[in-house]
Amino acid sequence: MVEAANDLDSIEAVRVSALGKKGKITALMKTLGGMDPEERKTTGAALNLLKDEIAALIASQEYALKKQALEQRLATETIDVSLSARPEKQGKIHPISQTMEELTTIFGSMGFIVSEGPDIEDDWHNFTALNFPPGHPAREMHDTFYLPDDPDETGEAAKKLLRTHTSTVQIRAMVEQGVPIKTIVMGRTYRSDYDITHTPMFHQCEGLVIDKDIHMGHLKGCLQDFAKAYFEVDDLPVQFRPSFFPFTEPSAEVDIGCSRKDGGLKIGAGEDWLEILGCGMVHPNVIKNCGYDPEEYQGFAFGMGVERITMLKYGIPDLRTFFESDIRWLQHYGFDPLDRPNRATGTK
């Protein structure tokens, strides 16, 4: 009877018929009172064993039927998870999140991996290891958010601060992951500044490549490919201007071609240039500070403000609006949650 039950209603009927209050096993149990002690003991044990066997068979068949029913339901039912219950309240992806996803996609296609590190850093990772000399203006209180020193420590390790750049993670990646390395870092950074082009907290994206026989040509090719993919302009002019950073030598600012005709801004071939990021060959002192021989290993690094390149690509005029939590602004500049960057190009 149990094996013949082919649905949940049938198996329930079998259970009631055999084990219910008026079931056959229950009826047999009621006859035990009229037996002599020895017979009651033998018959009771046999009935209990039979009851357990029937209950086990019913449970096994019930499990199989429930599993079959679930599989049939999953095969026939579909739910559109992209359908919002309230379309007028559908959320948006913040432009910063969208840009960071695009950067991950573009550099990921070049073989970069993503590294992460703490927002609260020490002086050595934030300045000394990156070749910032004592007394450098970036170390001053008016630029950097310093935290109280640990009372039981002395020296650079005790000086805690909110990282002023994501270059700290490059140092940690070189020390912890070893070389050769090819990584990008994205995250929040903090500086004491606030106006239309500066905020106390902002996002950076930095890249680092360390290996043998790395030269400036690798850096230029990498950034030219990135700029064309990100701004979606195949013939985008790119130029490198000499500059200075403590942690790279030689250093350069990267500009892309643009046109400011009629007071607008159009990225591409034009009569003007627009700065987008800084870069350079990793300074030998930085490689040495991380425990490697600069005569054997060389590399390049670059860094850009995520907000800046987001503003340039999507026409957002004021940096401060990124952090004002205005839902109207997000509805205008935000992205559909399913509108993800293309894996091959970084475009939508």
RODO-2510 file (C-alpha; in nm, 4 decimals, decimal comma):
residues 348
     n   res          X          Y          Z
     1     m     0,0000     0,0000     0,0000
     2     v     0,2785     0,2436     0,0867
     3     e     0,4651     0,1971    -0,2397
     4     a     0,1413     0,2260    -0,4370
     5     a     0,0732     0,5742    -0,2964
     6     n     0,1770     0,8145    -0,5747
     7     d     0,0852     1,1505    -0,4219
     8     l     0,0868     1,3207    -0,0815
     9     d    -0,2878     1,2759    -0,0285
    10     s    -0,2579     0,9021    -0,0901
    11     i     0,0348     0,8609     0,1489
    12     e    -0,1584     1,0506     0,4164
    13     a    -0,4529     0,8161     0,3662
    14     v    -0,2206     0,5171     0,4121
    15     r    -0,0804     0,6671     0,7316
    16     v    -0,4291     0,7214     0,8776
    17     s    -0,5405     0,3740     0,7712
    18     a    -0,2439     0,2046     0,9375
    19     l    -0,1385     0,4292     1,2266
    20     g    -0,4308     0,6632     1,2910
    21     k    -0,6642     0,6462     1,5920
    22     k    -0,8863     0,4067     1,4009
    23     g    -0,6060     0,2432     1,2060
    24     k    -0,5268    -0,1279     1,1820
    25     i    -0,2150    -0,1141     1,4030
    26     t    -0,3988     0,0911     1,6645
    27     a    -0,6822    -0,1653     1,6635
    28     l    -0,4373    -0,4492     1,7153
    29     m    -0,2747    -0,2591     2,0033
    30     k    -0,6113    -0,2432     2,1781
    31     t    -0,6298    -0,6252     2,1882
    32     l    -0,3211    -0,6484     2,4078
    33     g    -0,5294    -0,5894     2,7224
    34     g    -0,7073    -0,9277     2,6837
    35     m    -0,3871    -1,1344     2,6576
    36     d    -0,1898    -1,3058     2,9304
    37     p     0,1344    -1,1323     3,0346
    38     e     0,3711    -1,3475     2,8336
    39     e     0,1632    -1,3275     2,5160
    40     r     0,1117    -0,9512     2,5673
    41     k     0,4878    -0,9017     2,5909
    42     t     0,5631    -1,0976     2,2731
    43     t     0,2758    -0,9547     2,0700
    44     g     0,3371    -0,5963     2,1928
    45     a     0,7016    -0,6100     2,0871
    46     a     0,6070    -0,7432     1,7444
    47     l     0,3380    -0,4768     1,6959
    48     n     0,5783    -0,1979     1,7976
    49     l     0,8365    -0,3271     1,5509
    50     l     0,5711    -0,3426     1,2771
    51     k     0,4519     0,0088     1,3638
    52     d     0,8075     0,1460     1,3383
    53     e     0,8657    -0,0282     1,0035
    54     i     0,5418     0,1056     0,8561
    55     a     0,6147     0,4588     0,9886
    56     a     0,9640     0,4460     0,8314
    57     l     0,8230     0,3320     0,4950
    58     i     0,5601     0,6083     0,5030
    59     a     0,8216     0,8731     0,5914
    60     s     1,0517     0,7560     0,3111
    61     q     0,7725     0,7583     0,0541
    62     e     0,6495     1,0975     0,1787
    63     y     1,0009     1,2467     0,1419
    64     a     1,0324     1,1114    -0,2122
    65     l     0,6909     1,2507    -0,3081
    66     k     0,7684     1,5949    -0,1585
    67     k     1,0998     1,6057    -0,3434
    68     q     0,9277     1,5113    -0,6680
    69     a     0,6600     1,7773    -0,6142
    70     l     0,9242     2,0442    -0,5459
    71     e     1,1178     1,9530    -0,8591
    72     q     0,8016     1,9755    -1,0675
    73     r     0,7186     2,3129    -0,9137
    74     l     1,0651     2,4513    -0,9779
    75     a     1,0484     2,3311    -1,3371
    76     t     0,7153     2,4967    -1,4066
    77     e     0,7225     2,8145    -1,1946
    78     t     0,9292     3,1189    -1,2931
    79     i     0,9762     3,4487    -1,1107
    80     d     1,0976     3,7646    -1,2819
    81     v     1,3444     3,8872    -1,0169
    82     s     1,4101     4,2020    -1,2218
    83     l     1,0492     4,3150    -1,1866
    84     s     1,0155     4,5791    -0,9177
    85     a     0,7126     4,5616    -0,6942
    86     r     0,7027     4,9431    -0,7125
    87     p     0,8646     5,0574    -1,0389
    88     e     0,8484     5,4203    -0,9324
    89     k     1,0688     5,3349    -0,6310
    90     q     1,3277     5,1263    -0,8152
    91     g     1,6763     5,1807    -0,6765
    92     k     1,9723     5,3131    -0,8738
    93     i     2,3416     5,2242    -0,8775
    94     h     2,5480     5,5225    -0,7595
    95     p     2,7774     5,6642    -1,0308
    96     i     3,0832     5,5969    -0,8116
    97     s     2,9891     5,2292    -0,7815
    98     q     2,9262     5,2126    -1,1543
    99     t     3,2645     5,3673    -1,2360
   100     m     3,4496     5,1358    -0,9971
   101     e     3,2781     4,8410    -1,1643
   102     e     3,3891     4,9726    -1,5034
   103     l     3,7482     5,0163    -1,3803
   104     t     3,7522     4,6632    -1,2411
   105     t     3,6225     4,5289    -1,5721
   106     i     3,8719     4,7199    -1,7875
   107     f     4,1828     4,6498    -1,5804
   108     g     4,0658     4,2953    -1,5093
   109     s     4,0722     4,2301    -1,8834
   110     m     4,4385     4,3414    -1,8750
   111     g     4,5241     4,0860    -1,6058
   112     f     4,5105     4,3091    -1,2965
   113     i     4,3805     4,1727    -0,9678
   114     v     4,2063     4,3823    -0,7006
   115     s     4,3804     4,4383    -0,3640
   116     e     4,2272     4,5899    -0,0507
   117     g     4,3613     4,7458     0,2693
   118     p     4,2554     4,9355     0,5838
   119     d     4,1296     5,2946     0,5853
   120     i     4,3152     5,3612     0,9128
   121     e     4,6879     5,3483     0,8436
   122     d     5,0210     5,4170     1,0089
   123     d     5,2780     5,6759     0,9094
   124     w     5,5177     5,4205     0,7604
   125     h     5,2722     5,2757     0,5064
   126     n     5,1177     5,6144     0,4239
   127     f     5,4343     5,8257     0,3933
   128     t     5,7762     5,6795     0,4752
   129     a     5,7562     5,3639     0,2620
   130     l     5,6359     5,5801    -0,0275
   131     n     5,9487     5,7998    -0,0106
   132     f     5,7851     6,1042     0,1513
   133     p     6,0707     6,2813     0,3330
   134     p     6,0295     6,4208     0,6882
   135     g     5,8699     6,7647     0,6769
   136     h     5,6871     6,7029     0,3485
   137     p     5,3750     6,9270     0,3276
   138     a     5,1477     6,6232     0,2877
   139     r     5,2408     6,5162     0,6419
   140     e     5,1107     6,8383     0,7973
   141     m     4,8002     6,8487     1,0162
   142     h     4,6157     7,0832     0,7794
   143     d     4,6233     6,8148     0,5068
   144     t     4,5981     6,4870     0,7006
   145     f     4,3459     6,3526     0,9510
   146     y     4,5644     6,2205     1,2342
   147     l     4,4243     5,9969     1,5091
   148     p     4,5450     5,9761     1,8709
   149     d     4,8699     5,7789     1,9088
   150     d     4,8621     5,4433     2,0836
   151     p     4,9885     5,5174     2,4378
   152     d     5,2170     5,2143     2,4589
   153     e     5,3882     5,2614     2,1217
   154     t     5,6502     5,4981     1,9880
   155     g     5,7709     5,5931     1,6424
   156     e     5,6013     5,5775     1,3060
   157     a     5,3912     5,2710     1,3908
   158     a     5,2164     5,4697     1,6671
   159     k     5,1106     5,7569     1,4397
   160     k     4,7687     5,6538     1,3156
   161     l     4,5857     5,8440     1,0426
   162     l     4,3134     5,8147     0,7816
   163     r     4,4940     5,7172     0,4630
   164     t     4,5469     6,0094     0,2277
   165     h     4,5797     5,7836    -0,0789
   166     t     4,5290     5,4205    -0,1710
   167     s     4,9033     5,3878    -0,2394
   168     t     4,9257     5,2426     0,1118
   169     v     4,7618     4,9260    -0,0217
   170     q     5,0264     4,9023    -0,2938
   171     i     5,2908     4,8869    -0,0219
   172     r     5,0951     4,6212     0,1669
   173     a     5,0405     4,4212    -0,1525
   174     m     5,4129     4,4217    -0,2377
   175     v     5,5079     4,3135     0,1143
   176     e     5,2314     4,0563     0,1675
   177     q     5,1732     3,9170    -0,1833
   178     g     5,5294     3,9450    -0,3112
   179     v     5,6534     4,0232    -0,6608
   180     p     5,5963     4,0042    -0,9509
   181     i     5,2626     4,1753    -0,8952
   182     k     4,9949     4,3360    -1,1106
   183     t     4,7180     4,4887    -0,9054
   184     i     4,4703     4,7728    -0,8811
   185     v     4,3409     4,9292    -0,5606
   186     m     4,0168     5,1192    -0,5149
   187     g     3,8664     5,2736    -0,2059
   188     r     3,8038     5,5729     0,0141
   189     t     4,0756     5,8244     0,0970
   190     y     4,0687     6,1250     0,3278
   191     r     4,2121     6,4776     0,3170
   192     s     4,1224     6,7928     0,5025
   193     d     3,9697     6,9937     0,2175
   194     y     3,6225     7,0910     0,0986
   195     d     3,5096     7,2947    -0,2037
   196     i     3,3550     7,2431    -0,5486
   197     t     3,6466     7,0175    -0,6545
   198     h     3,7522     6,8709    -0,3156
   199     t     3,5789     6,6761    -0,0395
   200     p     3,7162     6,5419     0,2928
   201     m     3,6460     6,1878     0,1728
   202     f     3,6827     6,0740    -0,1880
   203     h     3,7710     5,7637    -0,3872
   204     q     4,0881     5,6719    -0,5679
   205     c     4,1901     5,4007    -0,8107
   206     e     4,5579     5,3121    -0,8309
   207     g     4,7464     5,0527    -1,0281
   208     l     5,0806     4,8859    -0,9644
   209     v     5,2927     4,6569    -1,1788
   210     i     5,6258     4,5223    -1,0494
   211     d     5,8324     4,2723    -1,2466
   212     k     6,1637     4,2329    -1,4209
   213     d     6,2321     4,4399    -1,7342
   214     i     5,9299     4,6730    -1,6939
   215     h     5,9732     5,0062    -1,8722
   216     m     5,7882     5,3288    -1,9529
   217     g     5,6492     5,1839    -2,2741
   218     h     5,4446     4,9313    -2,0735
   219     l     5,3006     5,2158    -1,8643
   220     k     5,2067     5,4241    -2,1681
   221     g     5,0439     5,1332    -2,3491
   222     c     4,8432     5,0349    -2,0417
   223     l     4,7059     5,3843    -1,9814
   224     q     4,6363     5,4552    -2,3473
   225     d     4,4294     5,1358    -2,3695
   226     f     4,2502     5,2248    -2,0460
   227     a     4,1609     5,5791    -2,1555
   228     k     4,0209     5,4628    -2,4894
   229     a     3,8142     5,1869    -2,3266
   230     y     3,6808     5,3996    -2,0405
   231     f     3,5875     5,7074    -2,2433
   232     e     3,4754     5,4902    -2,5372
   233     v     3,6773     5,6868    -2,7936
   234     d     3,8911     5,4697    -3,0226
   235     d     4,1082     5,7529    -3,1574
   236     l     4,1471     5,9361    -2,8252
   237     p     4,4690     6,1447    -2,8148
   238     v     4,6778     6,0829    -2,4998
   239     q     4,9851     6,2772    -2,3889
   240     f     5,2276     6,2399    -2,0968
   241     r     5,3652     6,5573    -1,9321
   242     p     5,6661     6,5445    -1,6984
   243     s     5,5684     6,5891    -1,3338
   244     f     5,6880     6,4997    -0,9836
   245     f     5,5667     6,2528    -0,7209
   246     p     5,7805     6,1296    -0,4275
   247     f     5,7059     5,7640    -0,5036
   248     t     5,7743     5,7590    -0,8807
   249     e     6,0712     5,8631    -1,0972
   250     p     6,0285     5,9632    -1,3711
   251     s     5,6737     6,0885    -1,3140
   252     a     5,4095     6,2186    -1,5511
   253     e     5,0616     6,3655    -1,5695
   254     v     4,8345     6,2071    -1,8299
   255     d     4,6153     6,4286    -2,0488
   256     i     4,3521     6,3330    -2,3010
   257     g     4,2387     6,5332    -2,6002
   258     c     3,9235     6,7413    -2,5754
   259     s     3,7366     7,0322    -2,7290
   260     r     3,5886     7,3232    -2,5330
   261     k     3,4124     7,4783    -2,8267
   262     d     3,1112     7,6981    -2,7416
   263     g     3,1749     7,6580    -2,3695
   264     g     3,1140     7,2826    -2,3673
   265     l     3,3481     6,9869    -2,3152
   266     k     3,3794     6,7044    -2,5642
   267     i     3,6365     6,4315    -2,5075
   268     g     3,8269     6,3248    -2,8172
   269     a     4,0378     6,4885    -3,0851
   270     g     4,0392     6,8648    -3,0326
   271     e     4,2522     7,1693    -2,9695
   272     d     4,2706     7,1311    -2,5880
   273     w     4,3967     6,8832    -2,3320
   274     l     4,2364     6,7556    -2,0112
   275     e     4,4315     6,6047    -1,7186
   276     i     4,2908     6,2749    -1,5903
   277     l     4,5583     6,1032    -1,3777
   278     g     4,9182     6,0840    -1,2569
   279     c     5,1687     5,8055    -1,3106
   280     g     5,5345     5,7098    -1,3271
   281     m     5,7969     5,4437    -1,2804
   282     v     5,8104     5,3216    -0,9191
   283     h     6,0915     5,4947    -0,7322
   284     p     6,3814     5,2600    -0,6443
   285     n     6,3507     5,3644    -0,2785
   286     v     5,9922     5,2364    -0,2663
   287     i     6,0962     4,8990    -0,4087
   288     k     6,3831     4,8857    -0,1596
   289     n     6,1532     4,9790     0,1333
   290     c     5,9346     4,6784     0,0474
   291     g     6,2339     4,4434     0,0642
   292     y     6,3251     4,3990    -0,3034
   293     d     6,6295     4,4821    -0,5106
   294     p     6,5569     4,7788    -0,7450
   295     e     6,8401     4,6573    -0,9670
   296     e     6,6406     4,3398    -1,0312
   297     y     6,2801     4,4622    -1,0172
   298     q     6,1216     4,7670    -1,1750
   299     g     5,7627     4,8729    -1,2183
   300     f     5,5106     5,1433    -1,2835
   301     a     5,2220     5,2939    -1,0895
   302     f     4,9321     5,5223    -1,1668
   303     g     4,6506     5,6846    -0,9739
   304     m     4,3296     5,8696    -1,0471
   305     g     4,0369     6,0198    -0,8613
   306     v     3,7285     5,8075    -0,9212
   307     e     3,4966     6,1063    -0,8762
   308     r     3,6938     6,3107    -1,1291
   309     i     3,6777     6,0589    -1,4118
   310     t     3,3119     5,9916    -1,3286
   311     m     3,2358     6,3629    -1,3585
   312     l     3,4183     6,3817    -1,6906
   313     k     3,2460     6,0814    -1,8456
   314     y     2,8928     6,1445    -1,7214
   315     g     2,8840     6,5255    -1,7141
   316     i     2,8434     6,5741    -1,3386
   317     p     2,9403     6,9371    -1,2578
   318     d     2,9854     6,9453    -0,8787
   319     l     3,1910     6,6957    -0,6756
   320     r     2,9995     6,7626    -0,3544
   321     t     2,6733     6,6288    -0,4974
   322     f     2,8175     6,2760    -0,4896
   323     f     2,7808     6,2746    -0,1104
   324     e     2,4689     6,4845    -0,0426
   325     s     2,2289     6,1865    -0,0456
   326     d     1,9809     6,3647    -0,2713
   327     i     1,7506     6,0967    -0,4105
   328     r     1,6550     6,3218    -0,7037
   329     w     2,0217     6,3486    -0,8028
   330     l     2,0616     5,9714    -0,7827
   331     q     1,7501     5,9139    -0,9921
   332     h     1,8976     6,1440    -1,2592
   333     y     2,2609     6,0279    -1,2616
   334     g     2,2226     5,6737    -1,1243
   335     f     2,2294     5,3498    -1,3236
   336     d     1,9865     5,0643    -1,3606
   337     p     2,0995     4,7755    -1,1338
   338     l     2,0983     4,5376    -1,4321
   339     d     2,2912     4,7762    -1,6594
   340     r     2,6364     4,6374    -1,5817
   341     p     2,9596     4,7158    -1,7693
   342     n     3,0532     4,4976    -2,0629
   343     r     3,3301     4,2526    -1,9677
   344     a     3,5305     4,3126    -2,2816
   345     t     3,5323     4,6918    -2,3024
   346     g     3,4072     4,8313    -1,9748
   347     t     3,1239     5,0082    -2,1549
   348     k     2,7551     4,9603    -2,0825
***
